[in-house]
Amino acid sequence: MKCSKSLIWLRFLTGKVYNFSGKRSSDEEMPMSDEIWPAIKVERFYDEPLAHYEARRREIVTIITGFRNSRYEGAVAERMEQRLMALQDGMVVPAVA
């Protein structure tokens, strides 16, 4: 049986295991640690300056880590998701330190 993309995304954001009906499979949350999360890979765009790539990568990792640790809720989560998508698509260039 295949898992839907929305359930995979839900698992990615919440760290909880869900069954195929979309309900949590147990009342226990999985322990949150670096060992259970896949590495965050950020590809560099063609001709993207190294300083821009490093700043963009840092911000993407920060946002994803925040979602993994349930730091964002409501409107803040919506804004962070939009920012993440813009960074991943190259629509936004983060400030370079």
N, C-alpha and C positions, 0 to 999 in steps of 0.2 A: 504494500500500500504506500502511495506517495504522500509526502507531507506538503501541504500548500505553502506557498511563499509567505502568506500572511502569518501562518503559525510559526514559520522559521523566523520571521521578523519579530514576532511577539516574543519568542524565546531569546532572540538576540537582545532585545530591549529590556526584558524583565528578569532574565536569568531563571525563570520558572519553567518546569516541564509541563507541557499541555498534551492532552490526548487529541485525537483527530476531530473530536466534536468541539474543540476550542476550550474545553474545561480543564482546569488544572488537574493533573493526574493524582496528586496527593496534596495534603494540607501542609506538608513540609516544603520549605524552600530549599533549593540546592545551595550548598555553601558557596559564598562568593569569594573566589580567590583567583589569582592570575592563572592558575593551572587549568581551570575549566574554560576560559575564554580563548577563542582563537586569536592569533596575532593580528594586529591591525595593520593592514597593508595599504599604503598610499602610493599610487603611481605618479611619476613625474610626467608632466605634459611636455610635448616636443617644444624645444626652445624656451622652456620655463627657466628663468634664472634660478640658480641654486638657492640663493637667499629667500626667494619667494616660495620655492618648494618646501624648504625647511620650516618656514613660518606657517604655511598652509598645512603641512603635515602635523606640526605641533598642535594647531587649533583643532584639526580633525580628531586627533588622538584624545585631546582634552574633552571634546564634546561626546565622543563615543564612550569614553570612560565614565563620564557623568551619567549617561543613560544607563550604562551597565550597573552603576552604583545607585540608581534611582534618585539622582540629585535634582531632576527636573520634573515639574508637574504643571498641568494646565497650560496657560498661555505661554509660560516660559518654555515648556517642552515643545510647543508648536514653533516658537521662534528659533529654538535651537535646532530643531529638525530642518527648518527652512534654511538656516545658515549652513548646516552640514551638507545639505544637498547642493547648495550654491558653491560651497568650497570644493566638493567632489566633482562638480561639473565644470569648474574653472570659471564660474561667473563672478566670483568675488576674489579679490587679491587681498590677503590679510596684511596688516601693517608689519613692515620689516623692522626689527629692532636694530 
